[in-house]
Amino acid sequence: MNSIARLRKLPPALKGLIFTFMPLAYYLFDKLNYSQAGLSAVLGFFTLTTLFYWRDILPNKRALFSGLLLSFLIIILLNIGFQSTLRDAFGVQQEDVIVVQSIFSTDMAESSEFFIQYARYISLNLALFLGSLVLFWFLFVAEPPSLSVEDKPKIKRYWAAGIVTIVLLAIHFNPTLRKSNPLFYFPENYLRWQADLEEAKQLYAHLAATNSDETLNSMVVSEGVGRRTVVVVIGESDTRNDWSLYGYERETTPLLEKVDGLIVFEDVIAADASTIGSITRMLTPATVEQGELWKEKPSVVVMAQRAGYKVYWVTNQGTEGRGIVSILAGQADRAVFTNRGGSRLEGTLDEAVLDPYRAALNDPAEKKLIFVHILGSHPSYNYRYPRTHAVFEKLYDDAVAERLASQGRSMWEITFRNMYDSAIYYQDYILSQLVNELIDHPNEPAAWLYISDHGQDVAHNSDFSGHNRRAKEMWEVPMLLWSNDHYELPVSDIAALKKRPYQADDLEHAILGLLDIEGGYYDSGLDIFSADYDLGRNFPRHLRGSGLDYR
């Protein structure tokens, strides 16, 4: 009992610190990922420490603060158990949009079936919850205040309580930490879910109207075109300035460099500096100048279907059920969403797209258009690759790192560049797998196109890494084209083709050209792969909101 008594007299901060071992234990037993464990530990430490301090300072309010301590313990431990159950049963985390939809859309019957189906996981995590709650309550909460007036001058206790309270409030200004607090997570996600439903309703209404567009009926496959497979891979946050294929010092794309017949376009600018802005302009008649046309005109997905193509959409972006990109994917004949993590916390690696991609290639349909949308180099960069591909992560003595250091970049930003380059190195593996899978289907005309939605500024211009619309690296994206011997490109001068200046808001014309679809929405003068490509109509190139001038 003397040992227990000593535990009960520990200072508030030490009690809060002891709590952090609970979520960390979940992590060690692979029941939480390290982000979930870390966020729960930080939130628990500051909240419990704050409440313990104020309970000691205000003994006449002891019952109130004991109740608050118990309430918070129940909430945070239940949330940890909830996260652990999702991980055990489904391999997802609570940030996944599917979880959000399920929580707010499930009726009582479905809830009962859920509890029956996953009783094993729920029972285990419920037992862990109750055990942790009773243990922590018995050792630290159920006793009188750990400090008395004689233990420490009152003014110091007020200072300590005030500081930790301010820190607790301050950490909630961080969106990631705020979302880890279940008191914010559930209300925020309910409001977001309601907003998503309303947005989706409006978007579906807009896009449904485009399906009755008279011009759409004019979209047909050119006479004499038989079997054909076209693959369009859309990358994320990928600047060509960090590709060795484009001359970067680090060998970030060694596998793509070995692909025979790969056409590397040298002067391609993104349609926009954001994913939504780029996708809506690349895959619909919307342009930089007329960015809202996607609401009035059909997408290239619908155009291809109308012309007789079967369309697949395989994505590792966590967009199922949310936003225009998800709705474009939903227009496909078959849409596969592979990401079951959160986009910032535990995103699924892009290798998850490979199996559904192979399934699409093996589909016996005569004409196929396959979209593959990967996470690519999206921040946080270190979540985009496995440890086997962390080849540049700790590299601080090569030419790139030394140049960045000489330019005054901090070690922090050099580390970001190292992680970004490692993400590109892993992406090189993914892209080479995607193109080589198509190469292994040699008996029909096939073409493979890769382009990133936009780039990224990773200490290229200053001691900053991330989204920077005013940096050229945000706009300068890689674009690659491969076709087999059965597929005849309309341009024979490949050296001249790859030097053509281009902005990706006209990409739908290039895709339609690859599909050999003609009609009212196809303009060969805007198709970079066409012999009719009109350079004059593609200038000047507009980099919306950047202040940059590309001619």
C-alpha positions in Angstrom: 0.0 0.0 0.0 2.9 2.4 0.6 3.9 2.1 -3.0 0.3 2.9 -4.1 0.2 5.8 -1.7 3.4 7.2 -3.2 1.9 6.9 -6.7 -1.1 8.8 -5.6 1.0 11.7 -4.4 2.9 12.1 -7.7 2.9 15.6 -9.2 0.2 16.3 -11.9 2.6 16.4 -14.8 4.0 13.0 -13.8 0.6 11.5 -13.7 -0.2 12.9 -17.1 3.1 11.5 -18.4 2.2 8.1 -17.0 -1.0 8.2 -19.0 1.0 8.5 -22.2 2.2 5.0 -21.8 -1.3 3.7 -22.5 -1.6 4.8 -26.1 2.1 4.0 -26.6 1.4 0.4 -25.4 -1.3 0.1 -28.0 1.2 1.2 -30.7 3.8 -1.3 -29.5 1.2 -4.1 -29.9 0.2 -2.8 -33.3 -3.2 -1.7 -32.3 -2.7 1.9 -33.2 -0.3 3.5 -35.7 2.3 5.8 -34.4 0.5 9.0 -35.4 -2.7 7.9 -33.5 -0.7 6.9 -30.5 1.4 10.1 -30.4 -1.7 12.3 -30.8 -3.6 10.6 -28.1 -0.5 10.7 -25.8 -0.1 14.5 -26.4 -3.8 15.2 -25.9 -4.0 13.0 -22.8 -0.9 14.5 -21.2 -1.9 18.1 -21.4 -5.6 17.6 -20.6 -5.0 15.4 -17.6 -2.1 17.5 -16.3 -4.3 20.6 -16.5 -7.2 19.0 -14.7 -5.0 17.5 -12.0 -3.4 20.9 -11.4 -6.7 22.7 -11.0 -8.1 20.0 -8.8 -5.1 20.4 -6.4 -5.4 24.2 -6.5 -9.1 24.3 -5.9 -9.9 21.6 -3.3 -13.4 22.9 -2.8 -14.0 22.0 -6.4 -12.5 18.6 -6.1 -15.7 16.8 -7.0 -16.1 18.9 -10.1 -12.6 18.2 -11.4 -12.7 14.6 -10.4 -15.8 14.3 -12.5 -14.1 16.1 -15.4 -11.1 13.8 -15.1 -13.3 10.7 -15.2 -15.3 12.0 -18.1 -12.1 12.8 -20.1 -10.6 9.4 -19.3 -13.8 7.7 -20.5 -13.9 9.7 -23.7 -10.2 9.4 -24.7 -9.9 5.7 -23.7 -13.1 4.9 -25.6 -11.7 6.8 -28.6 -8.5 4.8 -28.4 -10.5 1.6 -28.2 -12.6 2.8 -31.2 -9.5 3.4 -33.3 -8.0 0.1 -32.3 -11.2 -1.8 -33.2 -11.3 -0.1 -36.7 -7.6 -1.1 -37.2 -8.2 -4.7 -36.0 -11.4 -5.3 -38.0 -11.0 -3.3 -41.2 -7.4 -2.0 -41.3 -8.7 1.6 -41.5 -8.6 4.6 -39.2 -11.3 6.9 -38.1 -10.3 9.7 -40.6 -11.3 7.5 -43.5 -14.3 8.9 -45.3 -15.9 5.4 -45.3 -15.8 5.5 -41.5 -17.4 8.9 -41.4 -20.1 7.9 -43.7 -20.8 4.7 -41.9 -21.0 6.4 -38.5 -23.6 8.9 -39.6 -25.5 6.7 -42.1 -25.9 3.4 -40.3 -29.3 2.5 -38.8 -30.0 0.4 -35.7 -30.3 -2.9 -37.6 -27.0 -2.4 -39.3 -25.4 -1.4 -36.0 -26.6 -4.6 -34.4 -25.2 -6.7 -37.2 -21.9 -4.8 -36.9 -21.6 -5.6 -33.2 -22.4 -9.3 -33.8 -20.0 -9.6 -36.7 -17.1 -8.0 -34.9 -17.9 -9.0 -31.3 -14.4 -10.5 -30.9 -12.6 -7.2 -31.6 -15.1 -5.1 -29.8 -15.0 -7.3 -26.7 -11.2 -7.2 -26.6 -11.0 -3.5 -26.9 -13.9 -3.0 -24.5 -12.0 -5.1 -21.9 -8.8 -3.0 -22.5 -10.8 0.1 -22.1 -12.4 -0.9 -18.8 -9.1 -2.2 -17.4 -7.2 1.0 -18.3 -10.0 3.2 -16.9 -10.3 1.3 -13.6 -6.5 1.1 -13.2 -5.8 4.8 -13.8 -8.8 5.9 -11.8 -7.8 3.8 -8.8 -4.1 4.9 -8.9 -4.4 8.6 -9.7 -7.9 10.0 -9.8 -9.9 8.6 -6.8 -7.5 10.1 -4.2 -7.4 13.6 -2.7 -5.2 16.3 -4.4 -1.6 15.3 -4.7 -0.3 18.6 -3.5 -1.2 20.6 -0.4 -0.6 24.2 0.5 2.4 23.2 2.5 4.0 21.1 -0.3 4.6 24.1 -2.6 3.9 27.8 -2.6 0.5 28.5 -4.0 1.7 31.1 -6.5 3.9 28.5 -8.2 1.0 26.1 -8.5 -1.1 28.8 -10.2 1.8 29.5 -12.6 2.2 25.9 -13.5 -1.6 25.4 -13.9 -1.9 28.5 -16.0 1.0 27.6 -18.4 -0.2 24.0 -19.0 -3.8 25.3 -19.6 -2.5 27.8 -22.2 -0.5 25.0 -23.9 -3.6 22.8 -23.9 -5.7 25.5 -25.6 -2.8 26.3 -28.0 -2.4 22.8 -29.3 -6.0 22.8 -30.4 -5.1 25.4 -33.0 -3.2 22.7 -34.8 -5.8 21.0 -37.1 -4.3 17.5 -36.8 -4.2 17.7 -33.0 -7.7 19.2 -32.8 -9.1 16.4 -35.0 -7.6 13.8 -32.6 -9.8 15.1 -29.8 -13.1 13.2 -30.0 -14.9 16.2 -28.7 -14.0 17.9 -32.0 -13.7 14.9 -34.3 -17.3 13.8 -34.2 -19.1 17.2 -34.5 -16.6 18.4 -37.2 -17.0 15.2 -39.2 -20.8 15.3 -38.9 -20.9 18.8 -40.3 -18.4 17.8 -43.0 -20.5 14.8 -43.9 -23.6 17.0 -44.2 -21.7 19.5 -46.4 -20.3 16.6 -48.5 -23.9 15.3 -49.1 -25.1 18.7 -50.2 -22.0 19.3 -52.4 -22.4 15.8 -54.0 -26.1 16.5 -54.6 -25.3 19.7 -56.4 -22.4 18.2 -58.4 -24.4 15.2 -59.5 -27.2 17.5 -60.6 -24.7 19.5 -62.6 -23.0 16.5 -64.2 -26.2 14.6 -64.9 -27.3 17.6 -67.0 -24.1 17.2 -69.1 -25.1 13.6 -70.1 -27.9 15.0 -72.2 -25.6 17.3 -74.1 -26.3 17.0 -77.8 -22.6 17.3 -78.7 -21.9 14.2 -76.7 -23.8 12.1 -79.2 -21.3 13.2 -81.9 -18.4 11.5 -80.0 -17.5 8.3 -81.9 -14.5 6.1 -82.5 -12.8 6.7 -85.8 -13.6 4.2 -88.6 -11.5 1.1 -88.7 -10.3 1.3 -85.0 -10.5 -2.1 -83.3 -9.2 -3.3 -80.0 -7.4 -0.7 -78.0 -6.2 -0.1 -74.4 -5.2 3.4 -73.2 -3.9 3.9 -69.6 -3.8 7.4 -68.1 -1.8 7.7 -64.8 -2.3 10.9 -62.8 0.4 11.7 -60.3 0.3 14.0 -57.3 2.6 16.9 -56.2 5.3 15.8 -58.6 7.8 18.3 -59.9 10.0 17.2 -62.8 12.9 19.2 -61.3 13.5 16.2 -58.9 13.5 13.5 -61.6 16.8 12.2 -62.8 15.0 11.5 -66.0 14.9 15.2 -66.4 18.6 15.7 -65.3 18.3 15.9 -61.5 21.5 14.9 -59.8 20.0 12.2 -57.6 19.1 9.0 -59.3 15.4 9.2 -58.4 13.9 7.5 -61.6 16.3 4.7 -62.5 13.6 2.2 -63.6 11.7 4.6 -65.9 15.0 5.4 -67.6 15.3 1.8 -68.7 11.8 1.7 -70.4 12.4 1.5 -74.1 10.3 3.9 -76.2 9.3 6.2 -73.4 8.7 9.7 -74.7 9.7 12.3 -72.1 8.0 15.7 -72.7 10.3 18.5 -71.8 8.1 21.6 -71.4 4.7 20.8 -69.7 3.0 23.1 -67.3 0.3 22.0 -64.9 -3.3 23.0 -65.5 -3.5 24.4 -62.0 -1.5 24.4 -58.7 -4.2 22.3 -56.9 -5.5 18.8 -57.4 -9.1 19.8 -57.9 -8.3 22.7 -60.2 -6.0 20.5 -62.3 -8.3 17.4 -62.5 -11.3 19.4 -63.5 -9.4 21.2 -66.2 -7.5 18.1 -67.5 -10.4 15.7 -67.8 -13.2 18.1 -68.9 -13.6 20.9 -71.4 -12.8 23.4 -68.5 -9.7 25.5 -69.1 -7.6 28.0 -67.2 -9.7 30.8 -68.6 -13.0 29.0 -68.2 -12.6 27.0 -65.0 -16.3 26.3 -64.4 -17.0 24.5 -67.7 -16.8 21.1 -66.0 -20.2 21.9 -64.5 -21.7 22.4 -67.9 -19.8 20.0 -70.2 -19.3 16.2 -70.0 -16.0 14.7 -68.7 -13.7 12.7 -70.9 -14.9 9.6 -68.9 -18.4 10.1 -70.2 -17.2 10.9 -73.7 -15.2 7.7 -73.9 -18.1 5.7 -72.6 -20.4 7.3 -75.2 -18.0 6.3 -77.9 -17.9 2.6 -76.7 -15.0 2.4 -74.3 -15.2 0.6 -71.0 -13.7 2.9 -68.4 -11.9 1.9 -65.2 -10.8 4.3 -62.4 -8.3 2.9 -59.9 -7.3 5.4 -57.2 -5.2 5.5 -54.1 -6.5 8.9 -53.2 -8.8 9.0 -50.2 -11.7 10.6 -52.1 -14.4 8.0 -52.1 -17.8 9.7 -51.6 -16.3 13.2 -51.5 -15.8 15.9 -54.0 -15.6 16.3 -57.8 -12.7 13.8 -58.2 -14.7 11.1 -56.5 -17.7 11.9 -58.7 -15.6 11.7 -61.9 -14.4 8.3 -60.7 -18.0 7.3 -60.1 -18.8 8.0 -63.7 -16.5 5.1 -64.7 -17.9 1.6 -65.4 -15.7 0.3 -62.6 -14.2 2.4 -59.8 -11.8 1.0 -57.2 -10.7 3.0 -54.2 -7.6 1.4 -52.5 -6.8 3.9 -49.8 -8.0 2.9 -46.4 -5.8 5.2 -44.3 -5.9 9.0 -43.8 -4.2 11.1 -46.4 -1.9 12.8 -43.9 -1.5 10.1 -41.3 -1.3 6.6 -42.6 -2.1 6.7 -46.3 -2.0 3.3 -48.1 1.1 2.9 -50.3 0.6 3.3 -54.0 1.4 -0.4 -54.6 -2.2 -1.0 -53.6 -3.3 0.0 -57.1 -1.3 -2.7 -58.8 -3.7 -5.6 -58.4 -6.9 -3.8 -59.5 -4.9 -2.3 -62.4 -3.9 -5.8 -63.5 -7.5 -6.9 -63.2 -8.5 -4.0 -65.5 -5.8 -4.9 -68.0 -7.1 -8.5 -68.1 -10.7 -7.4 -68.7 -11.6 -8.9 -72.2 -13.4 -5.7 -73.2 -12.5 -4.7 -76.7 -11.8 -1.0 -75.9 -10.6 0.1 -72.5 -9.7 3.4 -70.9 -8.0 2.9 -67.5 -7.3 5.8 -65.2 -4.9 5.3 -62.3 -4.8 8.1 -59.7 -1.9 7.7 -57.2 -0.8 9.6 -54.1 2.7 10.0 -55.6 4.7 12.6 -53.7 1.8 14.2 -51.7 2.9 15.5 -48.3 3.6 14.3 -45.8 6.4 12.9 -48.0 7.7 10.3 -45.5 4.3 8.5 -45.6 4.5 7.9 -49.4 7.2 5.2 -49.4 8.2 2.0 -47.5 11.4 1.9 -45.5 13.0 -0.1 -48.4 12.8 3.0 -50.5 14.1 5.5 -48.0 17.3 5.8 -49.9 17.8 9.5 -49.7 16.2 10.1 -46.3 19.5 10.4 -44.3 21.7 11.7 -47.1 23.3 15.0 -46.1 26.7 14.9 -47.8 25.8 14.5 -51.5 25.8 17.4 -54.1 22.1 18.1 -53.6 22.3 18.4 -49.8 25.5 20.4 -49.9 24.0 22.8 -52.4 20.9 23.3 -50.3 23.1 23.9 -47.2 25.2 26.5 -49.1 21.9 28.2 -50.1 21.1 28.6 -46.4 18.5 25.9 -46.2 18.0 24.5 -42.7 18.6 20.9 -41.8 14.8 20.5 -41.4 14.2 21.6 -45.0 17.1 19.4 -46.3 15.4 16.5 -44.6 12.1 17.3 -46.3 13.9 17.3 -49.7 15.5 13.9 -48.8 12.1 12.5 -48.0 10.5 14.0 -51.1 13.2 12.5 -53.3 12.7 9.1 -51.6 9.0 9.4 -52.4 9.8 10.0 -56.1 12.2 7.0 -56.0 9.4 4.8 -54.8 7.0 6.3 -57.3 9.5 5.4 -60.0 9.0 1.8 -59.0 5.2 2.1 -59.1 5.2 3.9 -62.5 7.6 1.3 -64.0 5.3 -1.5 -62.8 2.3 0.2 -64.4 4.0 0.7 -67.7 5.7 -2.8 -67.7 2.4 -4.5 -67.0 1.0 -2.9 -70.2 4.2 -3.9 -72.1 3.4 -7.5 -71.1 0.1 -7.2 -73.0 1.7 -7.1 -76.5 -1.1 -8.3 -78.8 -3.2 -5.2 -79.2 -2.7 -1.5 -79.7 -1.9 0.1 -76.3 -0.7 3.5 -75.1 0.3 4.7 -71.6 0.3 8.3 -70.4 1.6 9.8 -67.2 1.2 13.3 -65.9 1.2 14.9 -62.5 -1.6 17.1 -61.3 0.9 19.8 -60.1 4.3 20.0 -58.6 5.8 20.9 -55.2 8.2 23.5 -53.8 10.6 21.5 -51.6 13.3 24.0 -50.5 13.8 24.9 -54.1 13.4 28.6 -53.6 13.6 29.3 -49.9 13.6 27.6 -46.5 10.1 26.3 -47.1 8.6 23.1 -48.3 5.0 22.6 -49.5 2.3 24.2 -51.6 3.7 27.4 -53.2 1.7 28.7 -56.1 4.4 31.3 -56.9 7.2 28.7 -57.4 7.8 27.4 -60.9 8.5 23.9 -59.4 4.8 23.9 -58.5 3.9 24.1 -62.1 6.6 22.2 -64.0 5.4 18.6 -64.1 6.6 15.5 -65.8 4.6 14.0 -68.7 5.5 10.7 -70.3 4.0 8.7 -73.2 4.6 5.1 -74.2 3.0 3.1 -77.0 3.6 -0.3 -78.4 4.3 -1.4 -82.0 0.6 -2.0 -82.7 -0.2 1.6 -81.8 0.7 4.2 -84.5 1.3 7.7 -83.2 0.2 10.5 -85.6 3.6 12.2 -85.3 6.7 10.5 -86.5 9.2 13.2 -85.4 9.5 12.2 -81.8 12.4 14.6 -81.1 10.2 17.5 -82.1 7.1 16.1 -80.3 8.7 15.9 -76.9 9.9 19.6 -77.1 6.4 20.9 -77.8 5.4 23.5 -75.1 2.1 22.5 -73.5 -0.3 23.2 -70.6 -2.3 20.4 -69.3 -5.7 22.1 -69.2 -6.2 20.7 -72.8 -5.4 17.2 -71.8 -8.9 15.9 -72.6 -8.1 16.5 -76.3 -4.9 14.5 -76.0 -6.7 11.6 -74.3 -9.5 11.6 -76.9 -6.8 11.6 -79.6 -5.1 8.5 -78.0 -8.5 6.8 -78.0 -9.1 7.7 -81.6 -12.4 9.4 -80.7 -13.6 12.2 -82.9 -16.6 14.6 -82.6 -17.6 18.0 -81.3 -15.5 17.9 -78.1 -12.3 16.9 -79.8 -10.0 19.5 -81.3 -6.9 18.2 -82.9 -5.3 21.6 -82.7 -5.3 21.3 -78.9 -4.1 17.7 -79.0 -0.3 17.7 -78.2 0.1 14.2 -79.8 -1.6 15.3 -83.1 0.1 16.3 -86.3 -2.4 19.2 -86.3 -1.2 20.6 -82.9 -1.4 24.4 -83.2 1.4 25.9 -81.1 -0.1 29.4 -81.4 -3.4 28.4 -79.8 -1.5 27.2 -76.7 0.1 30.5 -75.9 0.4 32.3 -73.6 0.2 29.7 -70.9 -1.6 31.0 -67.8 -0.4 30.0 -64.4 -3.4 31.1 -62.3 -2.5 33.2 -59.3 1.2 32.6 -59.6 2.6 35.9 -61.0 4.8 33.7 -63.3 5.1 34.3 -67.0 5.5 31.2 -69.2 5.6 31.8 -73.0 
